[in-house]
């Protein structure tokens, strides 16, 4: 069972299990309280301290119910960092004879990506770190303890302090509540949205509508009437018009019998496969799909799903409708000057010869401008291999099928560079992609930041990298000689690569020197990147350099 409220009603369920002679397997997953509080603030507007107290209340409820029961505790970070080993240890702690299906490992690793974590305890200010330190220490105490049968990590005296604090907070909340809270008018009209599912009879779609509660996140599950036709025809989602914003955290199509997800969108890049009519404006957001109606009958379209089958299927959505006047005004202003799909590319290439500072540039863009980036190679052997490294660099896994609509081509040549058009034109978000390609005409439509480095240092570093990370039985000097003569099959000679970019001399290229940003990354360098990226139609960065 997966629901946060289970922490509060767990004693009831354990009692039911006892009476039915069922021995449950218990798994408790915890997350840093600051990250939980940030999520609550974004979803419900909750104060940070209030979010921490709520986290403590739920953890205390679970710990109280689980006293004297055997359980397994894992952390959210542990699950993201190594899902396979984490689940293996969970199954082993429950019953040594149990083990997860090895056939599911690939799907598990495909799904568990760094982008699943959007809130980070490392971003906490020094003031918040000091103010909320007791909660962080409590979390660390939970995190470091290996649970054993009948053992809890917190002393009874500590629990008494926690219970006393929670009781005092409860009393304060009751006293501060208004004596006669104003009742909401139950008859007040609420916005409605509808989903038009395709049917075998193409003359008529099957429409299911649902009422929305303003200001609240809602999880909606709609049964697809005729799942088989989803492979041929799209789904139309009709949103309420008027002065409001629509925020969607996730949507997915799932087979009810086996829980298999045949389509999902939960990141800005995954939402790019949707199509919007001219009456629906998409607002730039790094974590969710934010929409503002700018006319009558605002509509989004989920394209046909090739993997759909004639099996019971549900459409699941997490969404919230609210009145955010600032966003509404900005969206309505932009809608007068920009169409939903613009003719100017939003794709920015981060180009370099290998070992020239591309990773450093991605890290700077992540931490100074809030911009994450893809790699055409996905970097599965180094940056993309470890979630902690991916988080620092701002690396995002590039799922080619869902982002550009096809699997990665064997050879990405100038002739097939149109495969990146979904990244160029289908959203208002900047899309940053790493490449080690030489310059060619395929880059003409896009912006490029090219970072270069002293060739002598590049060849030494690249030879050492190849010697450490390849299985070839070759000496370090052998790799160096190979690079020196330009015999590397991946990128060719360093001189040819850098001259291909320098000789292009296009206005759409910003040149940066590795040594300049490594040893003296100044406000001047930052402003140069900032101004360059702002020159895009929708180049809105997560900072302001004045």
HUPEJO-V492658 format. One record per run of one state. SS is the DSSP state (helix for helix, strand for strand, loop for the rest). FROM is the first residue (numbers start at 0). LEN is the number of residues. If there is no record, write none. Layout:
# HUPEJO-V492658
SS/FROM/LEN, SS/FROM/LEN
This chain:
# HUPEJO-V492658
loop/0/5, helix/5/14, loop/19/7, strand/26/4, loop/30/2, helix/32/12, loop/44/3, helix/47/19, loop/66/5, strand/71/4, helix/75/6, loop/81/1, helix/82/12, loop/94/7, helix/101/10, loop/111/2, helix/113/3, loop/116/4, helix/120/3, loop/123/2, helix/125/6, loop/131/1, helix/132/11, loop/143/12, helix/155/21, loop/176/15, strand/191/6, loop/197/8, strand/205/6, loop/211/6, strand/217/6, loop/223/3, helix/226/5, loop/231/3, strand/234/4, loop/238/6, strand/244/11, loop/255/5, strand/260/5, loop/265/4, helix/269/4, loop/273/1, strand/274/2, loop/276/3, strand/279/4, loop/283/5, strand/288/5, loop/293/5, strand/298/4, loop/302/10, strand/312/10, loop/322/2, helix/324/11, loop/335/11, strand/346/5, loop/351/6, helix/357/12, loop/369/3, strand/372/3, loop/375/7, helix/382/3, loop/385/1, helix/386/7, loop/393/1, strand/394/1, loop/395/4, helix/399/4, loop/403/10, helix/413/12, loop/425/5, strand/430/5, loop/435/5, helix/440/3, loop/443/3, strand/446/6, loop/452/2, helix/454/15, loop/469/6, helix/475/9, loop/484/9, helix/493/9, loop/502/6, strand/508/5, helix/513/6, loop/519/3, helix/522/12, loop/534/12
